[in-house]
């Protein structure tokens, strides 16, 4: 294994932390926390919104953090700080405190994710061409790990703090690995000076679609486990469902590269959004086990590939000096969407129609994102 490939694989730990553990795993902890703490679905969605607001702030701060600290330090420091914030969730059931630490975890993981994306974009042109596909695939590994590790530890409502401690410990291990594998000299070779993001033709459709994706996907991730639980799904079924999403994400890393490769002629963003939309639509129609399996396969195989497609567009449409600003802007729009999504879906879930209405909102938003992405001219990529 070459050194660039080792670094690219290590960078996949950033989304494993920022997405798989710091964000998605909350969906597994939401049911026991809600039962133990007496939350409404709106309050539960507010916790995800706090995390998303922090992530948005982190994306805004990321270009400056990269300029001041360098890419490697922003990545390692961001992941380490995220580990601490996740562990702090176990300290108390006070709602305001949980909102604060979820915000802080979003802030630190947002900085790490943007900085890691810039490093991955650079190394994809310097010895590891699949780096941008491997990078978000780390989120799939995080989903699979949390599916296996968390539910058995929180089999009673009062044990949810144990889950947060486990997540914090896993993130700390990832920070150590990144510190060892991604050496300081690499950031000089991979991170160009940040510049003002340019506005090439076709970028605005990608930005709008990515923002709508943030609005729609997060409602599914936050509430799908509670939705299955409300439908009578067993703990084993929930573990299998969540694990299947993670495994599908990992397997898909072998399928998407030819489609997302520059010059392939494919509209990779639209294709990946289509897969995610199909997965959510299936679940909003039925939560039977066959439907849940299909939903997990479609959503899992596509959701992290959307991130690959968006980051790849930033790499291919603008010069290197604009990568950080462009990736940050895409992440900001994504962050705005996922800030609004959980609270809206949660409020819809508190209506007599229940969480099915919240998932319907998710499906409709993703369908709109897909339509916008298909309007983007593929000749621009």
Backbone torsions as a table, in degrees:
resi	resn	phi	psi	omega
1	UNK	NA	127.6	-178.1
2	UNK	-74.8	161.6	-179.1
3	UNK	-62.4	-44.4	177.1
4	UNK	-58.9	-37.8	179.0
5	UNK	-66.2	-41.1	177.6
6	UNK	-60.2	-42.8	-179.8
7	UNK	-66.3	-41.6	179.4
8	UNK	-61.5	-41.9	178.8
9	UNK	-67.3	-38.1	177.3
10	UNK	-64.2	-38.3	179.8
11	UNK	-63.5	-23.5	177.0
12	UNK	-64.1	-17.0	175.1
13	UNK	-67.9	-21.7	-179.4
14	UNK	-65.5	-54.3	175.6
15	UNK	-68.3	-24.9	173.7
16	UNK	-56.6	-42.1	178.6
17	UNK	-78.7	-54.5	-171.3
18	UNK	-65.7	-35.2	-178.3
19	UNK	-106.1	-58.1	-172.1
20	UNK	-62.9	-42.4	-175.1
21	UNK	-101.7	-46.1	-174.8
22	UNK	-75.9	-22.2	-177.9
23	UNK	-119.0	-61.0	-171.4
24	UNK	-64.6	-36.6	-175.6
25	UNK	-63.2	-19.7	176.4
26	UNK	-59.5	-30.0	177.9
27	UNK	-59.7	-31.9	176.8
28	UNK	-76.0	-32.8	-177.6
29	UNK	-86.6	-15.9	-177.2
30	UNK	-59.7	-48.4	-178.0
31	UNK	-58.2	-49.0	179.1
32	UNK	-67.8	-34.0	177.5
33	UNK	-66.0	-42.1	179.8
34	UNK	-63.3	-42.4	179.0
35	UNK	-65.6	-42.1	-175.4
36	UNK	-75.5	-36.1	-172.6
37	UNK	-101.7	-5.4	175.8
38	UNK	72.5	33.5	-179.1
39	UNK	-78.5	150.7	163.8
40	UNK	-81.3	170.2	175.4
41	UNK	-66.6	-31.6	176.4
42	UNK	-63.3	-42.4	177.8
43	UNK	-65.8	-40.2	178.0
44	UNK	-63.5	-40.2	176.3
45	UNK	-65.9	-31.4	177.9
46	UNK	-62.7	-31.4	177.3
47	UNK	-65.8	-42.6	176.3
48	UNK	-65.5	-38.3	178.3
49	UNK	-61.9	-41.6	177.6
50	UNK	-59.4	-42.4	177.4
51	UNK	-62.9	-40.7	-178.7
52	UNK	-68.6	-36.3	176.5
53	UNK	-63.6	-42.3	176.7
54	UNK	-62.6	-41.3	178.6
55	UNK	-62.1	-40.1	176.9
56	UNK	-61.7	-45.3	177.7
57	UNK	-62.1	-38.7	178.0
58	UNK	-64.8	-39.5	178.0
59	UNK	-64.6	-38.4	177.8
60	UNK	-66.1	-39.5	-177.4
61	UNK	-80.0	-16.1	-171.5
62	UNK	-59.2	-46.6	180.0
63	UNK	-56.6	-42.4	179.1
64	UNK	-67.6	-40.0	178.9
65	UNK	-62.2	-39.9	179.2
66	UNK	-66.5	-40.4	179.2
67	UNK	-64.0	-40.7	-174.9
68	UNK	-80.9	-46.7	-172.6
69	UNK	-94.6	-26.1	-170.3
70	UNK	92.3	154.2	-175.4
71	UNK	-61.1	-45.0	-176.3
72	UNK	-64.2	-45.5	-178.8
73	UNK	-65.5	-38.8	178.1
74	UNK	-62.8	-38.2	179.9
75	UNK	-69.5	-55.2	-175.8
76	UNK	-64.4	-45.6	179.8
77	UNK	-64.7	-39.4	179.0
78	UNK	-64.2	-42.4	179.6
79	UNK	-67.7	-41.8	179.2
80	UNK	-62.9	-42.9	179.0
81	UNK	-65.9	-36.3	177.2
82	UNK	-62.4	-40.6	177.6
83	UNK	-56.8	-44.4	-179.4
84	UNK	-65.0	-40.8	-178.8
85	UNK	-66.4	-38.5	178.7
86	UNK	-64.2	-43.9	179.2
87	UNK	-62.6	-34.0	-179.1
88	UNK	-66.4	-20.0	177.1
89	UNK	-60.3	-23.5	-178.3
90	UNK	-79.4	-7.9	-170.5
91	UNK	-70.4	-34.6	-174.3
92	UNK	-161.3	159.8	175.0
93	UNK	-94.4	8.6	178.9
94	UNK	-62.7	123.8	-173.0
95	UNK	-62.5	-43.1	-178.7
96	UNK	-65.2	-38.4	177.7
97	UNK	-64.7	-42.6	179.2
98	UNK	-63.1	-41.3	176.2
99	UNK	-58.1	-42.8	-178.0
100	UNK	-64.2	-48.8	-176.2
101	UNK	-71.0	-29.4	175.0
102	UNK	-68.9	-37.5	174.2
103	UNK	-61.2	-47.3	-178.1
104	UNK	-62.8	-40.0	177.9
105	UNK	-64.1	-36.6	175.9
106	UNK	-65.5	-41.1	179.5
107	UNK	-60.1	-51.3	-176.1
108	UNK	-70.4	-37.1	179.9
109	UNK	-73.3	-30.3	176.7
110	UNK	-64.6	-43.5	176.9
111	UNK	-61.8	-46.7	-178.6
112	UNK	-62.7	-40.4	-176.1
113	UNK	-66.8	-45.7	179.5
114	UNK	-64.9	-45.3	179.5
115	UNK	-61.9	-41.9	178.3
116	UNK	-65.8	-36.3	177.5
117	UNK	-63.7	-38.1	177.3
118	UNK	-65.1	-44.1	177.5
119	UNK	-62.5	-40.8	179.2
120	UNK	-66.0	-38.8	177.6
121	UNK	-62.2	-40.8	179.2
122	UNK	-66.7	-44.7	-176.2
123	UNK	-73.6	-19.4	175.8
124	UNK	-66.4	-19.5	176.3
125	UNK	-102.8	3.4	-175.2
126	UNK	-135.4	51.0	170.8
127	UNK	114.7	-10.4	179.0
128	UNK	-137.0	77.3	-172.3
129	UNK	-61.0	-23.3	-179.9
130	UNK	-93.5	12.9	-174.7
131	UNK	-58.4	-37.8	-177.3
132	UNK	-72.9	-22.3	174.4
133	UNK	-82.0	-39.9	178.1
134	UNK	-67.1	-34.5	-172.1
135	UNK	-56.0	-61.2	-179.1
136	UNK	-72.3	-16.0	178.3
137	UNK	-62.6	-20.3	174.7
138	UNK	-57.5	-30.0	177.5
139	UNK	-61.4	-37.4	177.8
140	UNK	-62.7	-41.0	176.5
141	UNK	-62.8	-38.9	178.2
142	UNK	-63.8	-39.3	177.9
143	UNK	-63.3	-46.3	-178.6
144	UNK	-63.4	-42.7	-179.6
145	UNK	-63.3	-45.3	-178.9
146	UNK	-67.3	-33.2	178.8
147	UNK	-62.5	-38.4	-178.8
148	UNK	-79.3	-38.2	-170.4
149	UNK	-89.3	-33.9	-170.3
150	UNK	-83.1	-52.4	-173.9
151	UNK	-53.5	-42.3	178.6
152	UNK	-63.1	-26.2	-178.9
153	UNK	-82.3	-17.7	-176.0
154	UNK	-121.6	42.8	-178.6
155	UNK	-71.0	-8.9	171.5
156	UNK	-127.4	147.6	-174.0
157	UNK	-53.5	-34.6	-173.7
158	UNK	-76.9	-5.3	-174.6
159	UNK	-97.7	8.2	-178.9
160	UNK	-57.9	-30.2	177.4
161	UNK	-58.6	-30.3	179.1
162	UNK	-62.4	-37.6	178.4
163	UNK	-62.3	-40.9	179.0
164	UNK	-67.1	-37.3	177.7
165	UNK	-63.9	-42.1	177.4
166	UNK	-61.3	-44.0	179.5
167	UNK	-61.7	-43.4	178.1
168	UNK	-61.4	-40.8	179.3
169	UNK	-65.1	-41.7	178.4
170	UNK	-62.8	-41.4	178.9
171	UNK	-64.9	-36.8	178.4
172	UNK	-63.2	-40.6	176.2
173	UNK	-61.0	-42.2	179.1
174	UNK	-62.1	-39.5	178.7
175	UNK	-62.1	-39.3	179.2
176	UNK	-65.5	-44.3	179.9
177	UNK	-62.1	-43.6	179.1
178	UNK	-62.6	-41.2	179.5
179	UNK	-62.6	-32.8	-178.5
180	UNK	-81.4	-42.3	-169.8
181	UNK	-86.7	-34.9	-178.1
182	UNK	-96.0	97.4	-174.9
183	UNK	-77.4	155.4	-177.9
184	UNK	-56.3	-41.3	-178.7
185	UNK	-59.9	-25.0	-177.1
186	UNK	-63.3	-33.1	-175.9
187	UNK	-65.9	-28.5	177.6
188	UNK	-70.6	-31.7	-179.0
189	UNK	-82.5	-21.7	-172.0
190	UNK	-109.5	-21.4	-173.7
191	UNK	-110.1	110.5	177.4
192	UNK	-80.1	158.6	177.6
193	UNK	-57.3	136.5	-179.1
194	UNK	-66.3	138.7	178.6
195	UNK	-133.7	175.1	178.6
196	UNK	-68.7	130.8	-178.8
197	UNK	-65.9	134.8	178.2
198	UNK	-87.3	168.2	-174.1
199	UNK	-123.1	69.6	178.9
200	UNK	-70.2	159.3	178.4
201	UNK	-60.6	139.9	177.9
202	UNK	92.7	-12.3	-176.8
203	UNK	-75.6	-33.4	-175.2
204	UNK	-65.3	-34.9	177.2
205	UNK	-64.8	-40.2	178.6
206	UNK	-63.5	-41.2	-180.0
207	UNK	-64.6	-45.3	-179.8
208	UNK	-64.5	-44.8	-179.8
209	UNK	-62.2	-39.3	-179.0
210	UNK	-68.6	-37.2	176.0
211	UNK	-64.6	-42.5	176.9
212	UNK	-66.0	-35.0	175.4
213	UNK	-59.7	-44.8	177.6
214	UNK	-59.4	-39.2	179.6
215	UNK	-66.2	-38.7	-173.3
216	UNK	-88.6	-42.4	-172.5
217	UNK	-68.7	-34.4	-172.4
218	UNK	-68.0	-28.5	177.2
219	UNK	-64.6	-40.5	177.6
220	UNK	-64.8	-49.1	-177.0
221	UNK	-61.8	-39.0	-176.1
222	UNK	-72.2	-41.6	-167.7
223	UNK	-112.6	-3.6	-173.5
224	UNK	-65.5	-36.1	178.8
225	UNK	-66.7	-44.1	176.7
226	UNK	-62.0	-37.5	177.9
227	UNK	-62.3	-43.7	177.5
228	UNK	-67.2	-41.1	178.2
229	UNK	-61.0	-42.3	178.9
230	UNK	-62.7	-27.1	178.7
231	UNK	-86.8	5.0	176.4
232	UNK	93.1	12.5	-180.0
233	UNK	-65.9	139.4	178.8
234	UNK	-78.1	167.6	177.0
235	UNK	-60.2	-40.4	179.4
236	UNK	-63.3	-39.4	178.8
237	UNK	-65.6	-40.1	179.2
238	UNK	-65.9	-43.2	177.4
239	UNK	-59.4	-46.6	-180.0
240	UNK	-62.2	-41.0	179.2
241	UNK	-62.7	-49.7	-177.6
242	UNK	-66.4	-39.8	178.7
243	UNK	-64.1	-38.3	-179.9
244	UNK	-64.4	-37.8	175.5
245	UNK	-59.4	-46.8	-178.9
246	UNK	-64.2	-44.7	-179.5
247	UNK	-65.7	-40.2	177.7
248	UNK	-61.2	-37.7	177.6
249	UNK	-62.5	-41.6	-178.9
250	UNK	-69.9	-44.3	-179.6
251	UNK	-63.3	-37.1	-177.5
252	UNK	-64.6	-20.1	178.3
253	UNK	-62.7	-20.4	177.2
254	UNK	-87.2	-13.9	-174.8
255	UNK	-100.1	-32.6	-172.8
256	UNK	-80.8	-29.1	-174.2
257	UNK	-50.0	-45.3	179.8
258	UNK	-62.6	-29.9	-178.4
259	UNK	-80.7	-33.3	-177.7
260	UNK	-89.7	-7.0	-177.1
261	UNK	-66.3	138.3	177.4
262	UNK	-56.6	137.3	178.6
263	UNK	83.7	3.8	-178.6
264	UNK	-72.5	-20.4	-177.9
265	UNK	85.3	0.2	-179.1
266	UNK	-96.9	148.9	172.3
267	UNK	-91.1	82.8	-172.6
268	UNK	-60.1	-38.5	-179.5
269	UNK	-63.0	-44.0	-179.6
270	UNK	-66.3	-40.1	-178.9
271	UNK	-66.2	-43.1	179.8
272	UNK	-68.2	-37.5	176.7
273	UNK	-65.6	-35.4	177.7
274	UNK	-60.7	-44.7	178.8
275	UNK	-61.4	-43.5	179.0
276	UNK	-63.2	-41.4	179.9
277	UNK	-62.1	-45.3	179.6
278	UNK	-58.0	-42.8	-179.2
279	UNK	-61.2	-42.7	-178.5
280	UNK	-73.4	-38.2	178.5
281	UNK	-59.9	-44.1	179.6
282	UNK	-57.7	-46.2	-178.2
283	UNK	-68.4	-34.4	180.0
284	UNK	-69.5	-21.0	178.7
285	UNK	-86.8	-41.9	-176.2
286	UNK	-149.8	142.9	174.7
287	UNK	-114.2	25.6	171.9
288	UNK	-64.5	160.8	-177.7
289	UNK	-61.6	-42.9	176.2
290	UNK	-59.9	-41.2	179.2
291	UNK	-66.3	-41.8	178.8
292	UNK	-62.3	-37.7	178.6
293	UNK	-63.7	-47.5	178.8
294	UNK	-63.0	-40.6	179.3
295	UNK	-61.2	-46.1	179.5
296	UNK	-61.7	-40.5	-178.6
297	UNK	-65.9	-49.1	-178.4
298	UNK	-66.7	-47.8	-177.6
299	UNK	-66.4	-47.5	-178.5
300	UNK	-61.5	-41.1	-177.2
301	UNK	-71.2	-15.6	-172.7
302	UNK	-115.2	-29.9	-165.8
303	UNK	-63.9	-45.1	-179.6
304	UNK	-78.0	-22.2	176.3
305	UNK	-67.7	-25.8	174.5
306	UNK	-60.0	-40.7	178.8
307	UNK	-64.4	-42.3	177.1
308	UNK	-59.0	-45.4	-177.7
309	UNK	-63.7	-43.1	-179.3
310	UNK	-67.4	-43.3	178.6
311	UNK	-65.6	-38.9	177.8
312	UNK	-62.9	-38.0	176.8
313	UNK	-62.9	-42.5	177.8
314	UNK	-59.6	-41.7	179.8
315	UNK	-64.7	-39.6	-170.3
316	UNK	-89.6	-22.5	-175.2
317	UNK	-94.2	-20.2	-177.7
318	UNK	-127.9	156.4	177.1
319	UNK	-68.0	164.1	-172.0
320	UNK	-59.9	-33.8	-177.5
321	UNK	-68.0	-13.1	179.0
322	UNK	-103.9	1.7	-177.4
323	UNK	-58.0	-51.0	-175.3
324	UNK	-59.7	-45.6	-178.5
325	UNK	-66.2	-40.1	-178.4
326	UNK	-70.2	-45.4	177.8
327	UNK	-63.2	-38.9	178.0
328	UNK	-63.7	-42.4	-179.5
329	UNK	-64.6	-42.4	175.8
330	UNK	-59.2	-43.4	-179.7
331	UNK	-66.7	-34.8	178.0
332	UNK	-64.3	-47.0	179.1
333	UNK	-62.7	-41.9	174.7
334	UNK	-59.1	-42.7	-179.2
335	UNK	-65.6	-38.7	177.0
336	UNK	-60.4	-44.5	179.5
337	UNK	-61.5	-47.1	-176.0
338	UNK	-77.4	-10.3	171.2
339	UNK	-72.4	-39.7	-177.2
340	UNK	-83.7	-32.3	-172.8
341	UNK	-57.0	-51.2	-174.8
342	UNK	-64.0	-41.6	-177.4
343	UNK	-70.0	-38.1	177.6
344	UNK	-65.0	-47.1	179.8
345	UNK	-65.1	-36.8	178.5
346	UNK	-64.9	-43.1	177.9
347	UNK	-63.4	-39.3	175.8
348	UNK	-64.5	-36.2	178.7
349	UNK	-66.4	-24.4	179.0
350	UNK	-82.9	-4.2	176.5
351	UNK	-79.8	168.3	178.6
352	UNK	-57.1	-26.4	179.8
353	UNK	-70.5	-20.8	176.0
354	UNK	76.0	-164.8	-174.5
355	UNK	-68.1	-17.6	176.2
356	UNK	-59.8	-36.2	177.4
357	UNK	-67.4	-39.0	177.4
358	UNK	-62.5	-41.4	177.7
359	UNK	-70.5	-31.0	174.5
360	UNK	-63.8	-39.3	174.4
361	UNK	-59.9	-43.5	178.4
362	UNK	-60.5	-45.7	-178.1
363	UNK	-64.0	-42.8	-178.8
364	UNK	-65.2	-39.7	179.9
365	UNK	-66.9	-41.8	178.6
366	UNK	-66.7	-35.0	177.0
367	UNK	-63.3	-39.7	176.9
368	UNK	-65.3	-42.8	177.1
369	UNK	-58.7	-41.5	179.8
370	UNK	-63.6	-43.1	179.2
371	UNK	-61.8	-41.9	178.7
372	UNK	-63.7	-42.4	-178.8
373	UNK	-64.6	-37.4	178.6
374	UNK	-67.8	-20.2	178.5
375	UNK	-78.0	-10.1	-179.1
376	UNK	-76.3	130.3	179.9
377	UNK	-66.6	123.0	-178.1
378	UNK	-70.5	-18.6	-179.8
379	UNK	-67.9	-12.5	-178.0
380	UNK	-81.9	-20.1	-171.8
381	UNK	-72.0	NA	NA
